[in-house]
Amino acid sequence: MNHTKVLKRAWHIVWRYRALWVFGFILALTTGGRGSSSGRVANNWGQYSTDRIPPEVVSTLIAVGIGLACLIVLLIIVAAIVRYVAATALIRMVDDHEETGQKRSVRQGFRMGWSRSAFRLFLIDLLIGLPLAVAFMLLFLLAAAPLLLWATESTAAGALGTATTIGLGLLVILLAIVVAVILSVLKPFFRQVCVLEGSGVTKAIRQGYTVVRRNLKDVGLMWLITVGLRIGWTILMIPVVLLLLVVSGALGGLLALLAGELTGLAFEGAAPWIVGGVVDIPIFILVLVVPLSFLGGLFEVFLSSTWTLTYRELRAKAAPIA
């Protein structure tokens, strides 16, 4: 397989097929955690005496907190749905573009993504992730079991238990890294088979594994290339993140301070701090999260396109998969 050709073609698709950017943005926005600049407001709360907060304000804050918790749960569910729809749409749109040469609209992309395959991608992650999470929790508990030797009130036994736990813990961590690496090689092909072949969950896993096993050299080399690209991208984004942090911190802090001061002219107590936080968080989202998610989305489109093109290349030269 010509890996350079695949990478060039993937970059060409990213640059020319701009409807894909929307789905890449969704993936970047719904994958992984984001920081928060609201720590600045939280620190200010620590300087404010809670004894001076009126009871009605406390009740309001509790109600707001409960509402926010419910909203967060709802957003997590919605984010999971749109993430799998976006992942499915990216795979299908790139494959369709290679087959027909056409560029679908964002609306058509959502129609392509909203399918059984999107739900099956979720089931694949659940089928793999849940047992592994339980297994490693049990392994870490077993690794920590020698610490019970401290209950014997013997310093020597406790020290031996601690050393044993550290050794076993390192072995479990090493095993987790190995498993994560193996899955990072296999899972792109589970997804490709599921979406492009319309396979069920277990069949997609079995056939994806077969594709990797038959083409281990080509797949391994492409995986190493993508790992290198991820590392390079991360390094490249460090100054961008630092710059956006400075801008969001300065702009958000200034506007939050201004809003708090203006509110303080009319209200006392916690109101200025609440208004400052309400102003600060949206500024943080607009200035930091949105640009980073857009750039990260372009990279997600590139990686997804690379794996789709890789699968197409391997499928074209291989015998039918049983």
Beta strands, then each sheet from edge to edge (+ up, - down):
end
